[in-house]
Amino acid sequence: MADTIGAGNYLAFFRPGKVKEVPFAVMQSNFARSKGIVMSATEPKSHSLRKQLNRQYLLLSLFPLFTFFLCILIGGLVAGHHVADLINDSIDQIGSNARGQLEDLGKNSIQSKAREVARHVESFLSHHAATDLSQLQNNEEFKALVMQPFGVSGYTCLYEAGTGIMRIHPNPKLIDRDMRSLAETLPNWWAIFEPSLTGVEISGYYDWIEPNKDLRSKYMTMTPVAAAVRGKTFMVAATTYTDEFFAPLDFIKDKQKEVSTEYRNFISAQGRLIGIAVAAIMCVTLVVVYLFSRNAARRLAEPIKRLSDDAKSVAEGRWDIDEASPVAERQDEIGELARSFNYMRMQLKNQFEYLKSNYKKLKATQGALKDSEEHYRSLFDNLPVGLYRSTPDGQTLDANPMLVKMFKYPGRDAFLLQRAEQLYVEPKDRDLFKKMVESQAGAYCSEFQMRCFDGTAIWVENQAKAHRDNEGRVLYYEGSLGDITERKLAEAALRESEENFRMLIEHAPVAIFCQVGGVFKYLNPAALKLFGADTPDHIVGRPIFDHIHPDFHASTLERKRILIEEKKQVPEMERVYLRIDGTPVTVEAKAVPFKFRGEDAVLSLARDTTKRKLAQEALQLSEERFRTAFENASVGMCLVGLDGIFLEVNAALASMIGCAPAEMVGKPVSAFTHPDDLALRLQFVNGLTSGKLANGQQERRFLHRNGSVVWTLIWSNLQKDPKDRPLHFISLVQDITERKKAEEELQLARFCIDHAAVAIFRVADEGKIMDVNEHACRSLGYRRQELLGMTIFDIDPSFSHEIWVEHRRKLAAERVRVIQAQHRRKDGTCFPIEITANYFEQDGKGFTFSFATDISSRIDAEQDREKLEAQLRQAQKMEAIGTLAGGIAHDFNNILSVIIGTANLLEFSDGLAEADRSGLQQILTAAERARQLVKQILTFSRRGEQQRLLVNLTPVVKETFNFLKATLPSSIEVRQSIHADVGAILADPTQMQQVLMNLCTNAAHAMESQETGVLEIGMEKAWIPPEQARFEPDVEPGEFVKLTVADTGPGIESWVRERMFEPYFTTKRTGKGTGLGLSVVHGIVKAHGGFITVYSEAGKGTHFHVFLPVAEGDGKTAALKDTRLPRGSETILVVDDEKALTDMTQLLLEHLGYRVETRTSPLEAIEAFRANPGKYNGVITDMTMPQMNGMNLSKKLLEIRADLPILLCTGFSDAANEEKARAVGIREFAFKPLALSDFAKTLRKMLDEAKTLTTAPADQ
């Protein structure tokens, strides 16, 4: 180390430009002196190795012994507490179980007591039936019977059930008193007492108020007396305190404490014995270790002392010492160390001699370095700063490469040809530069905007000096240029951000004001309003205490001390301010410390809370007013040694880091410094110690005890003694965490504005766009710079200059407006927006902050909602129509049943003439058509079951053709074109007729305004190839039946064709159509695996083509009817609320040989069946009847006789209801109107199956 220091001092004489000769003797003395300094500096810090070994051996042995003792102690304590807790928990568990059992036992005993007394009272009353109430109340035997004590405080009493009047009670005050009067005083007692007034037994807990107003829990049971007195029911009540339930638990708790105490005493005694034994073992061990360490220290320390003396001799320049030292003859590590030291001494001696021989060579090198100019040129060319030399007339004499690169010139020669004044953006800046630099004796620093080779402008910092001749004339300018464009842009952005932040403060709804030295310096409009000031001049400069209620002066001083001295934010508190007119106003206020124009200031935020309660008394003043300047400094202060150790720390700095001063003193600063700032601190300290900095300041982060980061601003200087030797550092530390947070919040505010989900604009009074956020740029498709050069009229076509002026006038009056407008994108498209505009003024100019939200989706949603509401209303109308149609169809079925049944009976008459029989057949045919009509009505109301059969559409088409020809006006000619053998389809015939009717009706409506028209219905077979089927979803290629409905109407417009199959879409006037016709057609065709095509031409008509797939023979087909009617002789019960139906059904069944009984009421039917269940072989019942429907009637009958066959008649087929009915036990169904053949076969089948089930067990 000494050798290194000497070489460093020697080379320090050979710096470029300062070469001088130094005698070698001086070098040698410096070398020796530096080695001496090192040795002397280390001597005071040396300690005895022997003592160190002794201490280390003792500590090494003491640590495991102490750990062993600590483990035993902790184990004993943990075990003792654990076992004690186990004992206590076990006893607590026993007590808890016992408590529950005692509680159940107490409740049972009270209930038993009440019932026992009730039985006694009942027995007494049965033997004294003639005794009235007054006699009972005076009968001592009866009173003793009623008022029976039990336990310590329990008793029984008697009261009336209906009135709640107490008749016999141990407390005479309660006798003949209406107990309902206690309902408000004892609400939970009344909660269990009130139900007992109905004469039922009830029990429960309630709280009883003692004479001293204490509440005690009681349990009460109230049970009725079976015998009544003159029509009155009596209740016996038994009650007692619940404390009596748990008296035995006191013994358990006392026993628990006794066992726990005995166990803890035993653990303590055993612990003391173990501690004594361990202490004895530790003492013996320490004595043995001490003797062993003393011997080891003597053998190691003395040789090392000898080597230390030899090292001092070498440091003093005495190279020749005794090499035959006994230490070097040792064969252990100490001997090896001694021999290595001798070798090092010889090497140092040789090296020093070598330095002497090379001294002359070094002297020659000094001359060569002095004459070298290459170093300067290299420095000039490679500096990262632009350097130049130019004449006053603008000629550039020299420039380094960095300057050429900065101005983007292709080469140095091109740059030197450029006149200096042409580099300035503003030519007058050149004249200003010459004037200022020539007037300065030294260097002149200025900032200008200059032009690059490509025409772009940059900001530069120019540091220049004028060089003159002996007569004072300027020869040339010499200086450096630094590119500060980025800094200038950052400063501009910062100014803009600060301006935006100021505007947010000005428009904040919270009162914000600043005070410096207890005087108002700034108030935002909300604060002026809070204090009742019209303008800032009325209050700025006034003392803050003039506007704080005297009751809060003390607390305000304390909060001010915290803010100014400790630099901490104070919490929000409720306070009372005084307006200018003296009226008080209650506020919630909080404050933070900050800097206002370089001074310590307080920023306060207050919300007016006058309507709330007054604030509580403020905190007491601080106990210590006058402390030492160091302890009471408003900023942190500390003294730090040269080794970086804290020597003194005041309370402010310790509090800043979350520690006590004593916890920091003696510890290194690095222990509290953020790891990322350690290098920064070291650089700062080196600058102070090297003399480069007399004093300085630095921002540095500390680590708080809770792990958070504390930002600080540190001022430090190095204190020296009278001999200019460094002593320590004195530092002032200010907490700037809040300022840093404020800066971050300012950046965050700008970030939030730029990344807001709405477009934000700042617009001047004349309509010029001053600022926008990123969302506004994205929504309009412009770059930010483009928008900043535009006005509001360029992007909002709804705003003219007149409308804008009126809008600004209203906004200035209202301050906030919400309007709807349109914005126009860069591509010319427009979209609706909702604007929330806020008005503010700055420097006498008005501005608008507008928040624009794209409401296209909202408008679309509102339109969709209106459309859906219209569809819902239409659907509700259709639902009502369907319900009505279902009701009509049900009643019509009953009428048809009578007609068809009567006609069937007439068919059985032998004397009927042939002409009459033909007329009767027409009646049946018309009835069948009416039956199909009813089926269509039920299908429309969704109450009929759809059944697909193999259908030949030819009869359906012809029937529809005939119907239309008879019903349509004569101005419309109806034609048909039906091809034979088109094949059958699997379909519901009713729905197929509905498809044709809907299409033909629409065609007729299309031609109703014409004088003449033609409606043509066609049917033929068609083949759909794969290439055509692929355009129709869910359609397979193959043979299809093609139905065509064509008209010669005006045709259908293309936009109507796109929507005509949508539900509720119609072009007819209100009341003319529902918008469901084509939608139903489309749904039926798609459900049958087909599709529809439409061809329409304006003025020539429309063709609808319906394609339905030809069936391959699967599906249900109508079987050949067996005209024979099955007969029977069983007894049948017929139930229907329509008498005409029951009479007609009776005649039909009697004609078939059955015995029949009829009932028009389900209740009458149940009574008749219950009277003789075995009389009836079967029951026929209607589904819809008053009092009870057919399904419920069947349940009642089957409860009486489970094997009863029941046939249910209904007006419509519903698979879900049929499944429910079969689950109930109903065997068969018949659908109205009843056809005799189907009805007879269904009844016979049901009766035969019932017989089979009845006889099956006997056969087995």
Secondary structure as UniProt FT lines:
FT   HELIX           2..11
FT   HELIX           12..14
FT   TURN            16..17
FT   HELIX           24..42
FT   HELIX           43..45
FT   HELIX           49..127
FT   TURN            129..130
FT   HELIX           133..138
FT   HELIX           140..146
FT   TURN            151..153
FT   STRAND          154..160
FT   TURN            161..163
FT   STRAND          165..168
FT   HELIX           172..174
FT   TURN            175..176
FT   HELIX           179..182
FT   TURN            183..185
FT   HELIX           187..196
FT   TURN            197..199
FT   STRAND          202..209
FT   TURN            211..212
FT   STRAND          215..224
FT   TURN            230..231
FT   STRAND          234..241
FT   HELIX           242..246
FT   TURN            247..248
FT   HELIX           249..315
FT   TURN            316..317
FT   TURN            326..329
FT   HELIX           333..357
FT   HELIX           359..371
FT   HELIX           374..382
FT   STRAND          386..390
FT   TURN            392..393
FT   STRAND          396..399
FT   HELIX           401..406
FT   TURN            407..408
FT   HELIX           412..416
FT   HELIX           420..423
FT   HELIX           428..439
FT   STRAND          444..451
FT   TURN            453..454
FT   STRAND          457..468
FT   TURN            470..471
FT   STRAND          474..483
FT   HELIX           485..506
FT   STRAND          511..516
FT   TURN            517..518
FT   STRAND          519..523
FT   HELIX           525..531
FT   HELIX           536..538
FT   TURN            539..541
FT   HELIX           544..547
FT   HELIX           550..552
FT   HELIX           553..564
FT   STRAND          570..578
FT   TURN            580..581
FT   STRAND          584..596
FT   TURN            597..598
FT   STRAND          599..608
FT   TURN            610..611
FT   TURN            629..632
FT   STRAND          636..641
FT   TURN            642..643
FT   STRAND          645..649
FT   HELIX           651..657
FT   HELIX           661..664
FT   TURN            665..666
FT   HELIX           669..671
FT   HELIX           675..677
FT   HELIX           678..689
FT   TURN            690..691
FT   STRAND          695..703
FT   TURN            705..706
FT   STRAND          709..720
FT   TURN            722..723
FT   STRAND          726..735
FT   HELIX           737..754
FT   STRAND          759..764
FT   TURN            765..766
FT   STRAND          768..772
FT   HELIX           774..780
FT   HELIX           784..788
FT   HELIX           792..795
FT   TURN            797..798
FT   HELIX           801..814
FT   STRAND          816..824
FT   TURN            826..827
FT   STRAND          830..842
FT   TURN            843..844
FT   STRAND          845..854
FT   HELIX           856..907
FT   TURN            910..911
FT   HELIX           914..940
FT   TURN            941..942
FT   STRAND          949..951
FT   HELIX           953..967
FT   TURN            970..971
FT   STRAND          972..978
FT   STRAND          985..987
FT   HELIX           989..1006
FT   TURN            1007..1009
FT   STRAND          1013..1024
FT   HELIX           1026..1029
FT   TURN            1030..1031
FT   TURN            1033..1034
FT   STRAND          1038..1047
FT   HELIX           1054..1059
FT   TURN            1060..1061
FT   TURN            1063..1064
FT   TURN            1070..1072
FT   HELIX           1077..1087
FT   TURN            1088..1089
FT   STRAND          1091..1097
FT   TURN            1098..1100
FT   STRAND          1101..1109
FT   STRAND          1131..1135
FT   HELIX           1139..1151
FT   TURN            1152..1153
FT   STRAND          1155..1159
FT   HELIX           1162..1171
FT   HELIX           1173..1175
FT   STRAND          1178..1182
FT   HELIX           1190..1200
FT   TURN            1202..1203
FT   STRAND          1206..1210
FT   HELIX           1215..1224
FT   STRAND          1228..1231
FT   HELIX           1236..1259
//
